[in-house]
Amino acid sequence: MTRHSLTERAALADLLLDVGPDAPTLCEGWTARDLAAHLVVRDRAPIASLGSFLKPLHGYGERTRLRTAALPYPELIARLRTAPWWSPTGNVVADPGANTGEFFIHHEDVRRGVPGWQPRTLDPDLDAKLWGNARLFGRLTLRRFPAALTMVAPGHGEFTGGAGGEPVRLIGAPGELVLFISGRQRAARVQIDGPPALAGRLRTTGLKL
């Protein structure tokens, strides 16, 4: 069975080398180099990586990321290609669950960071795994949204979340839904059915994992 976490990691590393360190990404304020450093820290400096979520560690995490970003770019990408065996997220047990969605999202952050991109045709097994990610991420990011929000991936199923209220339907392929609910709304190809005000709010509200 394909470990899509590994194939997405390898494809992202290849793309990062191809576009170069200064290429833009969907992560506001981050170049390709910044994004690569973030992922290397996530693999190799787990305490520093918590700075993305825990305010007391934010400064330490950012200093670690900046030091990592200062590595020669080919060395930075080489470190990204393979996580150490002891990595909390990169080891063989944790890797598929922890990294499939993460590396898909960041692969698309680089692909869609410049004009002219087109969605990929994904392996059906990867689509199925991303639908699992979409449901998990939806529970986290949509729980306070003021609507009875149903997320629909045709051929995969439905998931209902939100804080309740008027019905809104968010429809798209699993990968597009994952990108949308992780805060990449402007780059995700989805359909929103519901009151225009709520649809507009969903497209612009801050969604973050």
C-alpha positions as CSV (number, residue, x, y, z in Angstrom):
1,M,0.0,0.0,0.0
2,T,1.3,3.5,-0.9
3,R,2.4,5.7,2.0
4,H,1.1,8.9,0.6
5,S,2.9,10.8,3.4
6,L,6.2,9.7,1.8
7,T,5.2,10.4,-1.8
8,E,3.9,13.9,-0.9
9,R,7.0,14.6,1.1
10,A,9.2,13.6,-1.9
11,A,7.2,15.5,-4.4
12,L,7.3,18.6,-2.2
13,A,11.0,18.4,-1.8
14,D,11.5,18.1,-5.6
15,L,9.2,21.0,-6.2
16,L,11.0,23.2,-3.6
17,L,14.3,22.6,-5.4
18,D,12.6,23.3,-8.7
19,V,11.0,26.7,-7.7
20,G,14.0,27.9,-5.6
21,P,14.2,29.4,-2.1
22,D,12.5,32.7,-2.8
23,A,9.3,31.3,-4.5
24,P,6.0,32.5,-2.9
25,T,3.7,30.2,-1.1
26,L,0.1,30.3,0.2
27,C,1.5,30.7,3.7
28,E,1.4,34.5,4.1
29,G,4.8,36.0,4.5
30,W,6.6,32.7,3.9
31,T,8.8,31.9,0.9
32,A,9.7,28.3,-0.1
33,R,12.7,28.5,2.2
34,D,10.6,29.5,5.2
35,L,8.1,26.7,4.5
36,A,10.9,24.1,4.2
37,A,12.4,25.3,7.5
38,H,9.0,25.0,9.2
39,L,8.8,21.3,8.2
40,V,12.3,20.5,9.1
41,V,11.8,22.0,12.6
42,R,8.5,20.0,12.9
43,D,10.5,16.8,12.1
44,R,13.6,17.4,14.1
45,A,12.9,20.0,16.9
46,P,9.6,18.9,18.4
47,I,9.6,21.3,21.4
48,A,10.4,24.3,19.1
49,S,7.6,23.2,16.7
50,L,5.1,23.6,19.6
51,G,5.7,27.3,19.2
52,S,3.1,27.3,16.4
53,F,0.4,26.4,19.0
54,L,1.7,27.5,22.4
55,K,2.3,31.2,22.9
56,P,5.1,30.8,25.6
57,L,7.1,28.8,23.1
58,H,6.5,31.0,20.1
59,G,9.7,33.0,20.4
60,Y,11.8,29.9,20.8
61,G,10.1,28.2,17.9
62,E,10.6,31.2,15.6
63,R,14.3,31.5,16.5
64,T,14.8,27.8,15.8
65,R,12.9,28.1,12.4
66,L,15.0,31.1,11.4
67,R,18.3,29.4,12.3
68,T,17.1,26.4,10.3
69,A,16.1,28.6,7.3
70,A,19.7,30.0,7.2
71,L,21.1,26.6,6.2
72,P,22.2,26.3,2.6
73,Y,19.1,25.6,0.6
74,P,20.1,22.2,-0.8
75,E,21.0,21.0,2.7
76,L,17.7,22.3,4.0
77,I,15.8,20.3,1.4
78,A,18.0,17.2,2.0
79,R,16.9,17.3,5.7
80,L,13.3,17.7,4.7
81,R,13.4,14.6,2.4
82,T,13.9,12.1,5.3
83,A,12.7,12.5,8.9
84,P,14.9,10.9,11.6
85,W,13.7,7.6,13.0
86,W,13.1,9.3,16.4
87,S,10.9,12.1,15.1
88,P,7.6,12.2,16.9
89,T,5.8,12.9,13.6
90,G,8.2,11.3,11.1
91,N,8.7,7.8,12.6
92,V,7.2,4.8,10.8
93,V,4.3,4.5,13.2
94,A,3.2,8.1,13.4
95,D,4.1,9.2,9.9
96,P,0.9,8.2,7.9
97,G,-1.5,9.8,10.3
98,A,0.6,12.8,11.2
99,N,2.0,13.7,7.7
100,T,-0.4,12.8,4.9
101,G,-2.5,15.9,5.3
102,E,0.4,18.0,6.4
103,F,2.5,17.4,3.4
104,F,-0.4,17.5,1.0
105,I,-1.3,20.9,2.3
106,H,2.2,22.3,2.1
107,H,2.8,20.7,-1.3
108,E,-0.2,22.6,-2.6
109,D,1.0,25.8,-0.7
110,V,3.9,25.8,-3.1
111,R,2.1,24.6,-6.2
112,R,-0.7,27.2,-5.8
113,G,1.5,30.0,-4.6
114,V,2.0,31.3,-8.2
115,P,-0.5,32.0,-10.9
116,G,-1.4,29.3,-13.5
117,W,-1.7,26.3,-11.3
118,Q,-4.2,23.6,-11.9
119,P,-5.6,21.0,-9.4
120,R,-4.0,17.6,-9.5
121,T,-5.8,14.3,-10.3
122,L,-5.2,12.4,-7.0
123,D,-4.9,8.7,-6.4
124,P,-8.3,7.4,-5.1
125,D,-6.6,6.1,-2.0
126,L,-5.1,9.5,-1.3
127,D,-8.6,11.1,-1.8
128,A,-10.0,8.7,0.8
129,K,-7.3,9.5,3.3
130,L,-7.8,13.2,2.7
131,W,-11.5,12.8,3.4
132,G,-10.5,11.5,6.8
133,N,-8.3,14.5,7.3
134,A,-11.2,16.8,6.2
135,R,-13.6,15.4,8.8
136,L,-10.9,15.6,11.5
137,F,-9.9,19.2,10.6
138,G,-13.5,20.2,10.2
139,R,-14.2,19.2,13.8
140,L,-11.4,21.5,14.9
141,T,-11.8,24.5,12.7
142,L,-15.5,24.7,12.0
143,R,-16.9,24.1,15.5
144,R,-17.6,27.8,16.2
145,F,-18.8,28.8,12.8
146,P,-22.3,30.2,13.2
147,A,-24.2,27.8,10.9
148,A,-25.3,24.2,10.5
149,L,-22.5,23.5,8.2
150,T,-22.5,20.3,6.1
151,M,-19.3,19.4,4.4
152,V,-19.8,17.2,1.3
153,A,-17.3,15.3,-0.7
154,P,-19.1,13.6,-3.6
155,G,-18.4,9.9,-3.6
156,H,-17.0,9.9,-0.1
157,G,-19.7,11.2,2.2
158,E,-20.9,14.1,4.4
159,F,-19.9,15.6,7.7
160,T,-21.9,18.1,9.7
161,G,-20.3,20.6,12.0
162,G,-20.5,24.2,12.9
163,A,-22.2,25.9,15.9
164,G,-25.7,25.5,14.5
165,G,-28.1,28.0,12.8
166,E,-28.9,28.4,9.1
167,P,-27.8,25.5,6.9
168,V,-24.7,25.9,4.7
169,R,-23.2,23.2,2.4
170,L,-19.5,23.2,1.6
171,I,-18.9,20.9,-1.4
172,G,-15.7,19.8,-3.0
173,A,-13.2,17.0,-3.5
174,P,-11.5,15.9,-0.3
175,G,-8.2,17.7,-1.1
176,E,-10.0,20.9,-1.9
177,L,-12.0,20.7,1.4
178,V,-8.8,20.1,3.4
179,L,-7.2,23.2,1.9
180,F,-10.3,25.3,2.5
181,I,-10.8,24.4,6.1
182,S,-7.1,24.8,6.9
183,G,-7.3,28.4,5.9
184,R,-6.5,28.3,2.2
185,Q,-10.0,29.4,1.1
186,R,-8.9,31.7,-1.7
187,A,-7.0,28.8,-3.4
188,A,-9.5,26.0,-2.8
189,R,-12.0,25.0,-5.5
190,V,-15.2,24.4,-3.6
191,Q,-18.8,25.3,-3.9
192,I,-20.7,26.9,-1.0
193,D,-24.5,26.7,-0.9
194,G,-26.3,28.8,1.6
195,P,-27.2,32.4,2.5
196,P,-24.8,34.8,0.7
197,A,-23.7,36.5,3.9
198,L,-22.7,33.2,5.6
199,A,-21.1,32.0,2.4
200,G,-19.0,35.2,2.2
201,R,-18.1,34.9,5.9
202,L,-17.0,31.3,5.4
203,R,-14.7,32.3,2.5
204,T,-13.0,35.0,4.5
205,T,-13.1,33.9,8.2
206,G,-9.8,32.9,9.8
207,L,-9.6,29.1,9.8
208,K,-6.5,27.6,11.3
209,L,-5.6,24.1,12.5
